[in-house]
Amino acid sequence: MVQWIKTHQSLIEYAVWGTCAFLINLSVFTVLDVWTPMNYQIANAIGWTLATTFAFFTNKLWVFATHAETFRSLAREMWSFYFFRALTLVMDIVILFIGITLFKGNDIIVKLIDQCITNIANYFFSRWYIFKAVK
């Protein structure tokens, strides 16, 4: 069991911190979508921005534990992180549009499904492209 945990440590840590980012995104989206007259896509963008910023720092510091030696390497990590997260934001926008606007689904349920899909993509981008120098 201990060996399995060591082998999958970054995945386990990503699940913990990813769940926190997921809750930030979902909470902000829900509050803005349900309690304000704000368009659901704008609420989604605000939730995404807060959750992505939180996720960058938790992924960098604790999940993948990278240590940028220079400002340039830090900037590269941050740019890569936001670039790939922006790709999944496009997925996010499309899924919400299809689920909410086209299929008239419940906003929160569609957002939950959307977050499951985009969080998996985010993990793979983070693991294999952004934070390559893992402890």
Disulfide bonds with the S-S distance in Angstrom:
none
